[in-house]
Amino acid sequence: MKQRAGLYFSIVFLLLAGNSFPEELITFTRFRQIVPLEGVTTDSEFFVDARLPRFSVLVSVVGPVLETPEVERWPIVFQENPSQKSLKFEEYRFEVALKSRNEIQKVFLTEAQIPEIEKAAKAGKILHASIVYYGYTKNKKRVFLLSSASESKTKIDKSICFADSLMDLRLGADYAETIADAETKFGPSYQDMQIRDKKGKVFVIDRESKTVLYVYDGGEEERNKVQSLQLSTYGNSKQRAVKNVFFGDDAAFASKKLGIQFKVHKQTDETDIYYYDYSGCTFETKNNKVFSIFITEE
């Protein structure tokens, strides 16, 4: 019972294919997937990404604005980049904790940006933030700068997956604890997996119907976190896959149950991936019948 690797790689292709900056709302997790760490060396305390990519994300303020201690500030390295001359790196002397979906991320800001942030924190407002990825430290901690922030006009975060758990295992949970829980429920893992930098384990849910569950961590930067879950059947299972969708359901019927207008990416003459904008969550069909569900925080 080997996983169809094409499903995952097709998902990654769909993530990379679009122009994600800055028009689309994405998440910090998805940004790390699209822009992996590069050029890591032990010779430099800080690595600047000369591209200075910018992306948009919905956030809430979950902590006070603090002045960053002098000893904790990263080396400021000016990069000749005409499109980014409006950024005055030396002014990013403050920091705040911003929450995007289930993730809390420290973001640096300027003194001029503090009133807008504190106003949003006091009112409990959701902000549409434009974030610049500046680079990362020697210990692989990313540095994000706040370019701008305003009250969001988007009422619903379209990047939210249609589900946050499969077989009672939850995205964002501690990876080691989740694996221990899965071993208690389903027995020892059937197989270890690795896709790109993400490691995972496969658990047999039902041998007769060849139904298996894949649990993946978040890769090098989020090894302790469950980032993706996949439930697939390679037999004739009719069990509930997610919410009120069952294996064997017609694709159109499953789409209606999930309440999402899916797009279709054809893998083979028999198999299709159903996906939607902003999210990496999908379901897969064979001869138009659901046989696999994939959910992720990406």
N, C-alpha and C positions, 0 to 999 in steps of 0.2 A: 504494500500500500504506500506507494511513493507519491508525494505531493506533486501536482502539476505545477512546475516552477514557472511555466508561462503565465499563470495567473498573476503571480507576484510581479514579474518583470513587466507585464502589460500594465499593471497598476502604476509602477514606477514610470513607465513611458508616458502614461496619461498625466502624471504629475509634472513631468519635465517638459511636456510638449507645449503647454500654454505659456503665455507671457504673464508671469505672476507678479511682476513689479511695474508700477505700484498699484495698478487699478484693482486687482482682485484682493479681497480680504482673505488672508491666510492666517496661520498660527505660527508661533515660534517653533513648534515641533516640525511642522511641514517645511518651514524655512531651512531648518538644519538638514532635512532630507535633501532639499534641492541644492543647498550650498554646503557641502561637507567641508570639514577642516582640511586645509592643505598647507604644505610647506612647514610642517612641524619640525623644529630643530631644538637642540639643547643649547645652542649658542646665543640665542636671543631671548630677552625677558618678555618681549611682546612682538607679535606678528601683525602687521597691518594688511588688511585685504584692500589692495589698491583699487579694486572695482567699486568699493563702498556701496554695495547694493542696498536698495531701499525697498521696503514692503509695508503693506497696510494691515493692521490687525485691530480687532475689537478688544478693549481692555477695560478693567475696572481697577481703581486705586485701592490697594489693600494694606498700605503702610504709610507712615509719615515721610515727608521729604527730609532727607538728611544731607548734611554737607559731608562729602567724602573726605576722610582724613588724608593729609598730604602723602603719607607713606603708602596709601592704598591706591593712589592714582597711577594709571598706566603711563608709560613714556609717550609723550605727544610727538608724533612723527608726521610732519606735513607732507602730503602727497600732491604733486602737481596734477590736479584733476579739474579741468575747467567747469564741469557740470556740478562740482561740489564745493565751489569757492565760497558759497554762502555759509558753509559750516565753519564756525570758529571753534576748533577743538579745545583750545585752552579755556573756553568759557564753560565747559561741561564739568562743573565742580560739585554737582549735587546728584543725588540718586534717589530713586523711589521704587517700591515693589509694585509691579503691575500684574494683574491676573488675566490670562487668556484661557478660556475654558478651564481645564483642570491644572494648569501650570502657572506658577508664580515666577516671574522673571525680573531681575534687577535691571533697571534702565537708567542711564545717566541723562541729566538734563541741565539746562542753564538756569540762572537766577530769574531771567525774564519769563521762563515757562512755568515757574512755581505757582503763580496765582491761578492759572487755568486748572492745574492739577489739584490744588487744594480745594478749589470751588467744586470740582467733580467729586472729590472724596467726601466733602461735606454733604452734597446732595445725593450721593449714591448713584451718580450718572454713569452710563457706559460711554466710553470715549472711542472715537475713530482715530487711532494713532498712526502716524507715519514714522517708521523706525529705520534707522540707518545701522547696518552692521559694520562696525569699525575694524574688528579683528579679534584676536584672542591672546590670552596670556600664555606663559610658558607651561602652566599646568592645564592648558586646554579649556580655560574658562572664556566664553565668548563675551565680548563687550558690545552692548547695544546703546545707541544714542537716540534720544527723542528729537525728531526733526520738527514735528508739529502734532497738535492734538486738539480735537474739537468734539463737541457733543455729537454722538452718533445719530444719524437719521435712520439707520438700519435697525429695525425692531427685533429681527430674528437673525441669529448667527447662522448663515447658510453653510458654514463649514462643519456644523455639528453633525455627527454621524446619526444614522437612523436607529442605532442601538449602541449601548455602552457595555454590554456584557453578552457572553455566550456560555451556555451550560453553567450559569452562576459564577463564572470567572469574569472579572471586571477589568476594563482598560484603566491604566493609570495606577493599578495596584502594585504593591511590592512584588517583584518578580519571584524571588526565592520563596516567599510565603505562598504565592499563587501556585507554584510548582508543587510545593508540599501539599497544598490543598487538593490539587489535581491527582496526585499520587494516592491520597487517601480515598478519593472518590472513584478513580478509574484504574488504579494499580500502577505499577512502574511504567515509565515512558517506553514507548515502542521504538523510538528512534530519535537521535539528535539531528538537528538541522542547522544550516547556516546559509543565509541569503544576504549577499553583500556583507556588511559588518554586523548584521543582526543574527543573534543566536536564538535557537528555539528548541522545543521538544514536542514530540508527537505522542498523543495518547489515543488508544483504541477505545472508542465509546461502545461500539457494538461490532463484534467480529462477523456475525452472520451477514449483516448488511454492509460491512466494510465501511463503517462510519468512524471518522477520526477527527480529533481536535488538535490544532496547531497553536502553540503559545510562543510568541516572540518577544524578546526584550527590545529596548530602544537603541541598540547598537553601542558604539564606543562611548558616546556621551551620556546615554541613559541606560546603562547596563542593568540597573537595579529596578527598572520599571517595565510593566507590561505595556507594550505599545501596540501590538496587533494580535488579533485572534481570528482563527479561521476554522469553520466547521464544515466538513465535506463528507459526502457519501459516494462511494464508488460501487454500490450495489443498488438495492431497491428499497432503501429506507423511506418511510413515510412519516418519520418523527418530526416534531416541531423544530424548525431551524432557528428562527428568531421571531420574537413577538408572535403574531398570528400567521406567519408564513411557514409552510411545511415543505419538506423535500417532496419533489414531484409536482408542486404547484405550477400552473401555467405562468409564464413570465409576466404577461399583462396583468394577471390576477394578483401576482406577488407585488408588482409595482403599485397597484391600487391599494392593496392592504397596507403598504408602507407609506402611502400618501406622498410619493415623490415622482416627479417627471424624470425618468431615467433616460440616458442616452445609451446607445449600443455600440460596443466595439467587438467586431467579429474576430475570433481567434482561429477557428477552423471552420470547415463546412458544417460541423455539428455543434460547436460550442461558441457561446457569446458571453461577453462580460457586460453587465448592466451597471453603469456608473452615473454620477451626477457632478455638476460643477462644484468646485471648492473643496470637495471631500474625496478621500481615498477609499471610502467604504463602497463595497460592491456586492453584487451577487452574480453567480455564474450559472449558465444553463447549458444543458445538452439536449438537443432536439426540442428546444423551447421549454424544457422542464428544469426547475431549480434543483441543483445538486451541490452548490457550495455557497457559503456566506463568508465574507471577509469584512471585518471591522477594524478600524485603526484610528489612532489619535493624529495621524499625519494629515 
